[in-house]
């Protein structure tokens, strides 16, 4: 019966869903089964003569009685279509209910076998085999045991005559492997007690030193910490177990999938083992069921060993993807003659599934996937892509490249991805001359590139060649090549194309198969390059101008991708080995090892760099300056003109960099003097490094004189200056007023005392004392303070004092402590006082008294913890003369307050009365004569006095003007 299985026409892959190499995701073919049938659960390719079919298992397809019996479909590619037919030629007595026919399908050398592991009421399992063009299938039930599930796994020998079936649930899940040469002859495996789910997967190949053997997995093995185990069996010696491989991680299901084929083309089959439940514990977030694949290479002795180089681990990246659920040999998909591997992760990428293609090589399987294909890259997206594969590799479109056929059972679909022909391009680059000599300038740069007259430059001829070949490739192709000059230093632009003045050249070149094409371009070196030591690498990258449509050629991604590289070296006078080994010797001397804080003087370092070896290219001097040292300049008179310095900044950081030679020739010396401005901080000293190096390295035993640790010590030197003054400067006492007890007879005074830091360094702290007299030597009071001392400027604290003192002492001591006083700053203290009458009245023979106030100060703290006790104490004094005089006083009786008040009121009234009388008598009015040339018939004899021109009724006359002039 022919199913209604439609060909899904060519679809375009979504760009984000797939990337990679030559399996054509843009033009896939897809065949679909009945919904829910698990179409694509298992796959095999069956060949007979020139015919080739795809066998597809659908274990949950319904039969005519609507029972889940399963089915086998036979599909064939016809032109651009895939047509499928349901296989019905099974024995008539086949038990159909829930048997899962098609759970496993294998075919080899003209023999096909399909199994139904749930056959029977107790799932004993059975298989069916057919040969040739599959006219009919014969029942094969080698072991009848309840819940055995024979046919869960199956394999055939290379000649197709030996059947291997697995029943992992036999013997209460111990598992059984059954081998036979037909339906009647079989040899059941003898089981060990520590096996569990034996024969979960089976594969056959030349695993015994080029002799055929069998590989079977044990799903969970207690002696391997339940990680899984794979055993190697000699199938020709009574199924004798030869060796085994054990998993690494508990529960990873090592051996869930198997593939046996020659990966590195050495003639010996290698083993690929899937572990889909491998968990990644190395990340901060544990990733469960990422999956892993283990690859074991067979040694020349027919052994499989662990560890590099005999073992390769491929790991999945996505949680739950189950990378390694299915593994399969694809044959040669990229035309290099070496077989490739497909790895399925059917639950990755959000459940759409992912297939990874790993290409083989002479050195073994490449550790990076050459192509990654996601199930959601197709339109419409599919699920569980990569659940099953066709093993062995098949070229269905007959273009000499094996294709990929993968199943997606959750979408009931099989996807066929044809392989595109691979173009292998070989390219090469050469230079003439092979070395470029900077002193030899044979070319000229056009004036447009320099902004002036042509400049002579060093140049060379770049020659590049391309040729291509490959199996089934077109006879003519177009390539897009890009040549990049000096790829390691693209911003430096040391090497440029002569015709474009750019470091990159792109052009399309047509090629004919197996015909070498060469072209030439002139390149030149810029005259102002700094790096004259390292070679300039030139790369040629090739891309293919692809033609649209299915099975169009694609460029190789490995050795035939058309990439080439070569070096253009700069000729150096370095002897026969062309390697310059310099010997730089640096001397650095400071003008002084100490610096006075606050002096604002500049500090210099003299540097001499001598090259006692071969030419030093890119020779530099570095001064790693601390923040307290600022670069000012270099001394032009002392520094060589060839030395160029770059101040600290974003590029150099805090380091001063000076170019001292490029190259600094052998036996030559470079000199420079660096001028710095120190800005001392809190540290007593700073250390910093001065060093020199070059682009071409020195020998290690000559580097000890390439650097020097320098140190600058900061010191403090300063002194204090004291001054004082009094307001008023002298005091006079009227004894007459004093004797009459006048309140103003005893004058007050104010005194100021100043402590100034005259530098140059700062003062951390200082003490000073002011001693002011209160009594005469005879013990009579002469003065007293009227208030506590006050700090009017600066920062200081003074101890409180008693405003009067003991007659026996006669003095008041005022003690003050300053805070930090910077250079040129000062502290000012104010004293307020007044004279006392006792001494003035009782010492009758003394007419002049002298008040002598003394101030002393000393430094108690200096920067950097220096001892200030060695600095001398400074002293100053303020003298105030008090003079007694006798002066007669007019003793007047005080006038009551109301008399001036009343007098003022009376005076105001008198003035007002006089003004009223005068106004009434007309004093404020005057007669004005009439003008000589009157314009009015009549006018008043008298008018108020008005300013000229204010009366609009009377115009100005000439007489008025004359009067004004005479008046003026």
CORHUBEL-V888131 format. One line per field, one symbol per residue. ss: DSSP state (2 for helix, 1 for strand, 0 for the rest). phi: phi as a letter, one per 40 degrees, with the letter a starting at -180 (. if undefined). psi: psi as a letter, one per 30 degrees, with the letter a starting at -180 (. if undefined). A space follows every 50 residues. Layout:
ss=???
phi=???
psi=???
This chain:
ss=00000011000000000110001000001111000000000111111100 11111111000100000101111111110011111100000000000000 11111111001111110000000001111110000001110000000000 00111100000011111002222011111100000111000000000111 11111000000011111100022200001111110000011111110000 00000011111000000001111110000100000010001111110100 00010000001111100000001001111110000000011111100000 00011111000000000000111122200000000001100001000000 00111111222011111010011111111111001100000011102222 00001111111111111110000001111111110022200000111000 00011111111100001111111110000000000111111111000000 00011000001001111111000000000000011111110001110000 01111111111000010011111100001111110000000001110010 00101111111001000011111111110000001111111110000002 22222011111111100001111111100111112222200000000111 11111110000011111111111010000010111000011110011100 00000000001111111100100001111111111002222200000111 11111111111122200000000111111111111000000000002222 22222222222222222222000000000000000000000000000000 000000022222222220
phi=.cccbccccdbbccdccaahbcccccbcbbbbbcdgcgdgcbaabbbafc cabccbcbcbcccccfbcbgabbbbacbgcbbbbbccbccdccccccfcf cgcbbbaafgbbbbbbcbcgcbfcgabbbabgcfcabbcbbcabbcfcfc gdbaabcccgbbbbbbbcccffgcgabbbabicbbabccccccccafcgd bbabiccbfgbcabbbbbdbbccbfgchabbbbcccbgfcccaabbccbc gcgchcbbabaccbgbgbcbbbbcbcbcbcccccbcbcfcgabbbbcccc cgbbbcgcccbbbbbcbbcgcfdgdbbacbgccbgcgbcbbbbbbcbcfg gcgabbbbccacchcccbccabbbccccbccbbfcgcabcchgabccfbg bcbbbbbbccbfabbbbcccdbcbbbbababbccbbbccbbbbbcdcccb gacdbcbcaabcbbbbabahcgcccbbbbbbbbbcfccbcccfcbbcccb fbcbbbacbcbbdgbcbbabbcbbbccbcccbbccbcbbbbbbbccbchc fccbccbbcbcgcaaabbcccbcbgccfbcbcacbbbbbccacbaccgcg ccbbbcbbbbbcbcdbcfcbbbbcccccbbcbabcccccccccbbbcdac ccgcccbbcbiaccccgbbbbabbbbbcbdbcccabbabbabaacccccc cbccbcaacbabbbbbbaabbbaaabbccbbbbcccccccgccccccbab bbbbbbccgcccbcaababbbbcbbcdcgccbaacbacdbccagbabbcc bccbbcdccgbbcbbbbcccbcdgcabbbbbbaacbcdcccccccbcbbb cbbbbbaacbabdggccccccdcbaaabbbcbbcbbacbccbcccccccc cccccccccccccccccccccgccbacbccccbcbbcaaccbbccbcdgc cccbccbccdcccccccc
psi=kklijlkjlklkkkeffklbbgkjffilkkkkakkgfhkgelklkkkjbf lklkkkkifgkkafghkjfllkkjkkkjcglkkkkkkfhlkfgkkfjhfh kgekklkkhfkkkklifgkleghekllklllbghflkkkjifkjkkhehk gelllllffgfkkkkkifglhhgelkkkklgaffkljkkkllfgkkhkhe kkkkaifiigkkakkkljekkefghgflkkkkkjfghhhkkellkklekk gfhjgfkkkjljeghggkklkkkkifgkkjfflejkjkhellkkkkkklf gglklllkgfkkkkklfkkgfhkgekkkkfajfggggkllkkkkifglhg fflkkkjkkllfgakkfkkfkkkkfgfljllllhkgellkkfkkjfghgg kklkjkkiefghkkkjjlkkkkkjkkllklkjlfkkjffjjflkklffff gblkkklkllkkkkkkklalkgllfklkkjkkkkkhffieffheklkeff hlgkkklkkklkkgjkkklkkkllkkfglejgekljkkkkkklkjlklll hlllklgbfgggklklkjlkkkigaffgjkjlikjkkkklflflkkkffg llklkkkkjkjgblkjkhklkkjjklffkkkeakjeeekkffkkkjlkae efbgkkkkjfkiljlkglkkklkkkljkikbfkflkklkklkllekllke fgffgflkjlkkkklkklllkklllkjlflkkkjeeeefghkfgfjlllk kkkkjkjgafllkellklkkjklfllffgkkfllkfllkkjfkajlkkkk lkfllkffeglkkjklklakjlkgllkkkkkkllllfeeeefiffjfkkj jjkkklklkfkllgglkgffklklkllkkkkjkklkkkkjjkkkklffee eeeeeeeeeeeeeeeeeeeefgegllkkllleikflellkfklkkllkgf jffjlkleeeeeeeeee.
